[in-house]
Each structure stands twice: as C-alpha cells, then as structure tokens.
Amino acid sequence: MTALVPDVLRHRVTLSYEGLSEGLTPDSLVDKIMRAVPAPPKPLEHEKLVA
C-alpha cells in the first residue's frame, strides 16, 4: 500500500519559496516523510479485506 503514497500525495504538496530554493521537489519531500514515518506494524482492517 505504501507504494501508492507518492502518487496520491504528489499533487497535494505545494512548496514554499525556501523549499524551492533548496531544490526540493514534491517527490523528494514525500519520500523524506515516508522514510521518517514508520509503516504500521500490522495490516489495517481494510487491508485484510483486500488480501
């Protein structure tokens, strides 16, 4: 499921002037957030239904 996160969030990120001047992109920011936030230790209820 985490593979969909960049596609879902990319268009929702608006970078500030500081972010743009640092060379950030929406993809790099989403990637940075995904590395900082751990995935849940067990599947969520709706993921069990799909599997």
C-alpha positions as CSV (number, residue, x, y, z in Angstrom):
1,M,0.0,0.0,0.0
2,T,2.8,2.4,0.7
3,A,3.8,2.3,-3.0
4,L,0.7,4.4,-3.8
5,V,1.6,7.2,-1.4
6,P,3.8,9.3,-3.7
7,D,1.1,9.2,-6.5
8,V,-1.6,10.2,-4.1
9,L,0.3,13.0,-2.3
10,R,2.4,14.5,-5.0
11,H,-0.2,16.8,-6.3
12,R,-1.2,17.9,-2.8
13,V,2.3,19.3,-1.9
14,T,2.9,23.0,-2.5
15,L,6.5,24.0,-1.8
16,S,7.4,27.3,-0.2
17,Y,10.0,29.6,-1.7
18,E,12.5,28.2,0.8
19,G,11.8,24.7,-0.3
20,L,12.1,25.6,-4.0
21,S,15.4,27.5,-3.4
22,E,16.7,24.4,-1.6
23,G,15.9,22.3,-4.7
24,L,13.2,20.2,-3.1
25,T,10.5,18.6,-5.2
26,P,7.2,17.3,-4.2
27,D,8.5,13.7,-4.8
28,S,11.6,14.3,-2.7
29,L,9.5,15.7,0.2
30,V,7.1,12.9,0.2
31,D,10.0,10.4,0.1
32,K,11.6,12.2,3.1
33,I,8.3,12.0,5.0
34,M,7.8,8.3,4.1
35,R,11.3,7.5,5.4
36,A,10.6,9.3,8.7
37,V,7.2,7.8,9.4
38,P,7.3,4.0,10.1
39,A,4.7,1.8,8.5
40,P,2.1,0.3,10.8
41,P,3.4,-3.0,12.4
42,K,0.3,-5.0,11.4
43,P,-2.1,-4.7,8.4
44,L,-5.0,-2.3,8.9
45,E,-8.6,-3.7,8.8
46,H,-9.3,-2.6,5.3
47,E,-6.0,-4.2,4.1
48,K,-7.1,-7.5,5.5
49,L,-10.2,-7.5,3.3
50,V,-8.2,-6.9,0.2
51,A,-5.7,-9.6,0.8
